[in-house]
Structure formats: C-alpha cells, structure tokens
Amino acid sequence: MARIKEVSDDVIIAVDPSIAYENVSDVTQMPRWSPENTGAEIDASERPQASSKAYVGMTFVGSNARSGFRWHTRCEVTEADPGRKFTFRVREYGFGKPILKVPVATWSYSFEPVEGGCKVTETWTDDRRWPDAVAAVFDRIVTGKTGFAQFQQGNIRRTLEGLKAELER
C-alpha cells in the first residue's frame, strides 16, 4: 500500500486571522504549542533589523525532540501572506546541526475568517523521496506508528489544541 503523504486538521479559534497568523508565523514561539518543537532561531543574516516577521525566503533552524532524541532542521519560508497563509519547507536535517541536505517535509498553516474568529488549518506534507517500503520501516521505528502521516495527525491535533488554548486565554 502506498504511504499517505499528506495530512491536515483544523480548529476554530476565537481570534482574528491576523492574530493567529502573527503567532504561528513567529517560528521562535512554536514550542508554546508544538509537541516536538523545542525552539527556532532565525538565521541572523536573514532577519531584517528590529523585526521577527516572516517573509518568503527567510530561513531558520528548528530544534526538535522526541523520545529522548534531539535533532535540528533548516527550514525555508515559502509563503508568508499575513492573515491568510504561512508555509515552510524542511530542507536540511542533522543531530548537532542541520548538515544533510534532503527534502523532509512541508508545513503549512491557513487562516480563514469564520463566524466568531478564524479557522486554522495545519497541513503536513511528506517530501521524502524514499521508496514506500523503506519509509514504512523507518517510520515504524521512529514513531511506533504505521507511518509518519498517522503520527503527524496526532501532532497536528495537539498543536492546534495548544494554539487554541493559548490564543483564547
């Protein structure tokens, strides 16, 4: 069976889409609601003076942890449309620092005005170019699930619930 390469989920949050976008697109704040992300640093040469606003082409290094393992990824923002869409691609991977240039995943967030707030949709896309059989073995070992899609579905749900709880405080 071919692996599932994209999953998404959404939540309604009682805030304006611009507020939700502002929080999600500040990648340094992602650990506040993500179950795996432990931080992010915007590349110093990339950051406009006195601004942490995301823009297309901005790169950052994300820190992550799961089950005692820590890793880093270099990511590039590919969409930064305030109040509407924020997307970044994970393009480098490593344990001490991102050194292996390899497509990993794309994360996308869309923000849609709805009655009483906004609908935030988070989407994960598997960008790995691995044969399905290899991915299946790897995914089971590192996630304990039948595939990364199933694992990420849970992560997306936890992230959206955390974002909602924090923004509605």
Secondary structure, DSSP 8 states (H G I E B T S, - for coil): -----EEEEEEEESS-HHHHHHHHH-GGGGGGT-SSEEEEEE-TTTS-TT-----TT-EEEEEEEETTEEEEEEEEEEEEETTTEEEEEEEEEESSS--EEEEEEEEEEEEEEETTEEEEEEEEEE-----HHHHHHHHHHHHSSS-HHHHHHHHHHHHHHHHHHHHT-
